[in-house]
């Protein structure tokens, strides 16, 4: 029957050429009969959409200002310009995924495809759609709304009929552009043509040819792009209309982001060693104070990541540092991520694996040994560590910057080190964009 999801509801896993679709089975209970495999009814994608009518509470206090603004802006745009791609700019950690879920319910979208840049983000987004994130838990979406059927496209299709069957079983398809484009043209078009809406996550990638092939297929249907920065990776603006922007200043004002203290680290002998020691000292202080924090060390390449992993293992063996990068064996990658989620490691060394779209609230310390090339990407990265979590107290962020000898302040790398409010002296002011450019933070 699949995973148990409550007394009377199970997840039923369907398989289409190696691609999984999670549908719900609901038990028909009569008299004292307990739910079992013999008295369940499958909820079809059409049945799911029928439960969405009036299910979203726009005025619910748990709906963030950023999410409410994005919802109204997108729905308004669709009333008049549904064939013009819309872009929503929301900093990392301000609720983009829950905004997607809310739009699915509010618009009663018949069949949605969500394009994501990585396998890890595909799994993360699909899991949230399966449970409607936290929207039902918080009462933003009524309990009467059924959870959608979600398909993870992990393998390419060669047969158009099988691809069409896969799409028809879904309310939501989550895929990477690479998987879509390795399918045959007929199979790819069968999936895309079955979908009524396209959402693009981390949309600063969208001008790459593998992405535009998909977007161009939706020329006459709603396309919504989500990003933390309105600039493409080459620095140019993305195509489409920006319908909503939630600025970083508003995120700090709304306490979605905690304040950030900014520091500089300068060492003429061994900058990696000095940076690692500073980050590990902060991690030790936080853990001793009872905070469940994790340190991420970022490198620019796999050889650098391996080098840094040895450094952290030597300096902090008690934290069980693990290494992860995209091309490592799947079993090793899974073991590292499992250790991270299980709390068996407090230090993870990576290249860019966990930077974009990765959601782990305990990531509160970042040691960036190699700088990002783009200021906007740097700010996005910092935002991943500066986010607050309801009910856990408000973390205070410390940003340490490593600057190698002889380099200009424009080549700094950021190291947010998060602290709880009251444990350290308050910052005199928030970090501003020009501070990052000039290498100043206080």
Secondary structure, 3 states (H helix, E strand, C coil): CCCECCCCEEEEEEEECCEEEEEEEEECCCCCCCCCCCCEEECCHHHHHHCCCCCECCCCCCCCHHHHHHHHHHHHHHHHHCCCCEEEEECCCCCHHHHHHHHHHHCCCCCEEEEECCHHHHHHHHHHHHHCCCCCCCCCECCCCCCCCEEECCCCCCCHHHHHHHHHCCCEEEEEHHHHHHCCHHHHHHHHHHCCEEEECCHHHCCCHHHHHHHHCCCCCEEEEEECCCECCCCCECCCEEEEEECHHHHHHCCCECCEEEEEEECCCCHHHHHHHHHHHHHHHHHHCCCCCEEEEECCCHHHHHHHHHHHHHHCHHHCCEEECCCCCHHHHHHHHHHHHCCCCCEEEECCCCCCCCCCCCEEEEEECCCCCCHHHHHHHHHHHHECCCCCCCEEEEEEEEECCCCCHHHCEEEEEEEEECCECCCCCCCCHHHHHHCCCC
